[in-house]
Amino acid sequence: MAGAPLAQNFDAKLHRAVWSKISREGLESIPRVHQTFLNVAPSSNAMEMEVMYSGLPAVPRVASDTVATPQVSFEISPKVIYRHLEYRYQYVYTKVAADDDQYGVITDVIGTMGEGAAYRMETVAAELFNNGTDANAYSTWDGKAIFAADHELVGSTDTYSNITAAGGPTYATLQVIYSYFKRILNDQGFWTPVEVESIHVSPELAPLWRQLLSSNTAYDRLSYVSGTGGGASYNSATNTTDGVTNIYSSLGMTPDKVIENVYLTGTEDTYVVGRDKKLNMYVREAPNTDTYNLDDPKAIAHRIQMRFSVGATDARRVLKIPGS
């Protein structure tokens, strides 16, 4: 494609279709990692807003059909606002540069602009993980950082933590993940299991996690030690060894769920995302291009731009395991 549209008259409309195609190819050459952990939806509004609400209790038993039907109510959370941010840049080239572009540099730049748009979407999405413990960067409906030890539930005094002690790709960490997603509190305070959709780690950790989740060799079964007041634990001093397959697959914890996320800055951290997560990306304007003549009749600009927002409404279905 080097120099293909440049031999024509120096009119932007003659370059537009080709440049748009090349930028699109550059955009599509970058894997859409963000789609594996975000709900991506189009937006036609200047901003998006979401609220959480407390659920209803279990339906009560009534003595007979002559007894008045009990009334129920619910509470709603403060609004979570998703404000779209605009991203754009342009490349300007002249007729002289186009005429002399025997190496196709201009064509390559146009394609790289598409890649730049894809990278921007990925890096902004990854900030939900990278800045997930900073409430000033991103916060959920309760005003806490995405990963916090004292998240609130709507209409309840109960709290929960979605950040664990340091850990890595071990069976002990798998047990922590399993226990968390097997017993997630819903709005009513009832425990409910949630299937794991993806496990996000750096490329350095991905092989270890996949190996662990595909293992059918012996592992250490930790004997359970009862306790009260949250004192129950697993006693690593009394291990027994069994030959088993992956016993955690019932919650979707399988090797194919491990996602290599090159945009994570914490190369030892692990992020687990469950079904029905409230991590969102609203796209007001998908990446698009425009090619036009400048006031100078011998100069053309190619611009790429987009508008979107990311954020978290609720954090119950995401878990962070800091690297050990």
N, C-alpha and C positions, 0 to 999 in steps of 0.2 A: 504493500500500500504506500510505500515511501514516495512522497511527492505527487500522488495521484491527482488530487484536485488542484494542485498549485499551478499546473500548466494552463489552466483555463483563465478567463478574464478575472482580474483581481476584484471580484465581487463576492461579498460574504454569502449571499444566497446560493452561490455555486459551490461553496465549501460546506455549507451547513449540514446537509444530510450525511456526508461522509464523516465529518468531525463528530457528529452526534453518534454515529454507529461506532466509531473507534473509541470514544469516551465510554460508551455503554459496554463495549467489550472489556475495557479496563476495569470498569466497575464490577462486572460479573466475574472477573478472574479472581477476586478475593472472596474466600469462603465467608458465608454469613453466620459467623459464630454467635452473634447476638440473638439470632432467631431460636437458638437452643435453650435460652434461659429467659427471654422476654416475651410477653404478649405484645405482638406488633399489630397495630391497627391504624387505618387511615383516619384522618381528622379533617373536618371542614370548619372547625371553630377556631377562634383566636386563641383559646386555651381550653384545656380539658379539666374537669373536676370530678373527683370521686369521693364517696363517703362510705364508711363502714357502718354496720348496724348490728346491734346485739340480736341474737337469735331468739327463738321462742322455746320455752321449756317443753318437756315431754307432755303430750296430751294427758290431762288428768282424768281419773275415773270419777264418774258422777253416780250418785245412788240410783237415780231413775230418770225417765224422760220428762218428769214433771219438775225436776230441779233446774234452776236457771243455769244457762250455759256460762261457764266462767269467762271473764274477759282477760285478754292478754295485751301486753304493750311491749314496745321495744325502744331502745335509745339509739341515736345516731352519733357518729363521731364528728369532729371538726372536718371541714373540707380539706382534701388534698388537691392542690392545684398543680397542673402540669402546664408550664409556660413554654411555648415553642421558641427555640433559639434559631437564628438564621446563620447559615454558613455559606460562604462563597469566595471564589477568587477567579481571576481571569489571566489569560496569557495573550499578549499582544505581539504580533509579528508583522513585518513590513514586506512590501513587494520585493525589495532587494533580497531580504532574507529568504523569502519563498523561492525566488528565482535561483538562488545559489544553494538551495537545500538538497544537494545531491546525496547526502547520507540519511535523509529522512528524519532528521532530528525533530522537526516540527511535528511530524506525525507521531513520533514517540512521546513527545511532551503531551499531546492531546490525549493519548491513551493513558499516560501516567496521571493526568488530572482526574480521570475516572477512578483510578485506583485510590487517589487521594480522598475522593468522596467516600469510598467504601471504608478506608482506614479511619476516617473521622467518625463514621457511625459506630465502628467497632470500639474505638478508644473511648468514646463518650459512654457507650453501653457498659464497658468494663469498669468505668468509674464507680458504678454501683457496688462492685466488689472491692476495688482498690481503695475507695474512700468510704467504705461501708460502715466504718466505726466513727465517722465524723458527722455529727448531727448538723453541722453548719454546711456541709456539702449536700447530703441527702438525708431526709428524715421521713418517717412514716406518719400515719395519722396522729400518733400519740406524742409526736415531737422528738422521739428518740432516734438515734442513728439506726440504720438498717439492721446492724448487728449490735445488740445490746443485751445486758444481763437483766434488765428490769422493764421489758416491754409490758404494756397494759392490754387488757381486753375491754372492749366496749361494754359499758354497763356492769362492770364487775370489779371487784377489788383484787382479783387474781392477777398475777404477773407471770411472765415466762422469760426464759433466756434462750437466745438462738446463737450463742457463741460459746464454744466449749474450751476446755483446757487444751494445751498444745498437744498435737498428735500427728501421726503420719499414716502411711499405708500399712496398717497392721490389723490383726483381728480384733485387738482391743478397740481400735478406732471404728471398725465396722460395727462392733457391738454398740458403741455410742450412737452412731448414725441410726442404726436399726431401732434402738430404744427411743430415740427422739421422734422418728417418723411413725413409729408404731403407736405412739400415744401423744398425739397433738391435741391440745385443748381447742374445742370449737367455742363459739360465742356463748353457748349455754353452760360451758364448763364441763362438757362431756368429752371423754377421750375418743379419738377417732384415728384410724390408721390412714396414712397418706403415702401413695406410691412415689418412689423416687423417679424423677424424669431425667436428671442429668447430674453428673459429678464433674465439676470444673476444676482443673488443675493445670499447672504449667507443663510444658512438654517434658521437663525433667522427671516429673512425678508420674506421668501417665502410664508408662510401661509397668511401673511397680503396682499401681492400682489395678490395671488390667490383669496382671499376673495373679494378684491376690484374689480377685473376683472370679478367675477361671480355675483356681486351684482345686484339685481333687486329692491332694495329698493330706497327710496327717496335720492336725493343728491342735493347739492347746485349748482344751475345754476348761474354762475357769469355773471352779466350783462356787456356788452362790452362798454368800454369808448373809443371813437375815439381819435386819436392823430396824430401828424405829426412828421416826422423825427425820427421814431422808438418809439414814445411816446404812441402808442396805448397800452391799458392795460385792464385787467379785474378788475372790482370794487367789492371787496368782501363785501363792505358796503351795497350793494343793492341786496342781494341775493334773489332769489325766489326759491321755492321748487317744484320739479316735481317728479312723480314716473316714472322711466324709467329703461330700461335694459342697458347693457353695450353699449354705443354709440361709443366706440372706436374699436370695433371688425372689422370694415371695413378695418383697416390697419393691421389686424392679431394680435391685442392686446387682447388675450384671456388667460384664466387661464392655459391652457396646454403649453403656451409658456414660462412660468416661470420655470427657471432651477435653482435648488439648486446647487451652486458651492462651495463645501467645501474648495476649494483652494484659495478663495479670502481672502486677509488679511484685507481689509476694510469691516468689517461686516455690516456697515450701507450704503455702496455704492450700486448703481444700474447701471448696464451696459446693454444697449439696442443695439442689433445687427440687422441690416436690410438686406434685400435680396441683393444679388450681392456684398456682403462685400469683402474687399480686405485684410482680415486677413488670413494668409496662414501658412500651415505646409508642408514642403517638406521632404519626408522620403527617404533618400538614402539607408539606411539599416534598415529594420524592426527588432524589437527585436528578436534575435536568440540565440541559445545556442550551446555550444561545450563542450564535455566531453572527457578528454584525460589523458593518463598516464604521470606523471612527470618523471624526471630522476630517482627519487627514485622509484623502482619497487613496493613499498608498499604505494604509494600515488597517488591519483587521483584528478584532478581539474575539477570543473564544472564552466564554464564561461557563462555569459550572456552579450550581447553587442548590440549596436544600433547606428545609425547615422541619425540625422535629423536636420532641421532648422525651426525656426518660425519667423514671422515678419509681418509687415503691410506695404503695398504699398501705400494705400490711406485710409483716415480716414473719409470720408463723411458719410458712412453708419454705423458708430458706435457712440454711445452717452454715456457720463458718467454723472450721477447725483450723486454728492457727498452726503454722509449722512448728515442729518441735526443734 
